[in-house]
């Protein structure tokens, strides 16, 4: 059993296993729901409100994701796919479409 402070190498960097698991879950949560429709989340490096070259320089400074991967929901660098502003401060209030838990 792993403890919350166990370090793992994930996306090319050391982080706690809990945070690595959270980022893995974020890769499965590929859409937001906005006004009854699903909208695809925007991967790191494809944002329009940030410099795209930033992703080529290294992982996201806030959540630790890497280019081409999805941010942790709520990361202050994640772009809203509806208004193109920051998800954490926009008025769109998109809800994450989370993957279904495995039965069992």
N, C-alpha and C positions, 0 to 999 in steps of 0.2 A: 504494500500500500504506500502511496506517495504522500508526503506531507505538503502543506501549502507553500513551504519555502524551498522545496526541491527545485533545483535548477536544471533546465534542459536546453539543448541547442536547437533552436527553432527559427526558421526563416533567416539562417545565417548569423544568429546572435543568441547569447545566453539570456534566459528569462525564467521566471518561475513556471513550473508546470501548470499551475492554475491559469496563468495568463496565456500560455501557449494553447491550452485547451479552449480558452475563450476565443482566441483568434481563429482556431480551427472551426469552432461553431460559427463564427462570423462568416466564414467562407461558404457555409451551407445556407445562410440566411441571405439569399441573393436578391431579394426584392423588398420594397416598402409597399404598403397599401396606402393609397391616397384617393379619397372619394370613390370608394368601391372598385378601384382598379389597381392592378399590380404594376409597379414601376421598377425597372431594374436599377440596382444600386450601382454607383460609379466606382470602379477600382482606383486605387492609389496610382497617380501618374496620369490619369485621364481627366482630372478635374479641370474646369475652365477658369475658376477663380484663383487658382494657385499656379505657380510656375511649374510646367510639366517637367522641366529639367531637374527639379528638386528630387523627384522620385529616383532619378538615375544616380543621384549622389549618395543615397542610403535609405534606410527605413524611415517610415513616418516618425517624426519626433514626438508625437503624442502617444500613439497606440502601438507602434513597433511593426506594423505590417510592411510589406515590401511591394515594389512596383508590380502592378498587375493583379494584386490581391486586394480583397475588400478590407476596409477599415473596420475596427470594432465599432458597432453601432453606438453613436453618441460621441465618437471621436471629434474633437473640434476642428479637424482638418477634412472631415468627410463632407462632400458636396451633396446638396439636396438634388435629386434627379428631377424635381418638379420646377423649382424656382432658380436653381443653380447657385444659391447662396449656401451658407454653412448649415448643415442639418440641425446643429445644436441651437441655432439662433433664428431660424426662419419661422415663418408663421404657417407653414404648410402642415406641420404636425404629422409627418408620415409615420405610420405604425409599421414596425418590422414584421415581415412575414417569416415566421420562424419555422424551421423544419419540424415535422411531426416527430415526437419521441417514438423510439422503437417499442413495439408492444412487448409486454412481459412483465 
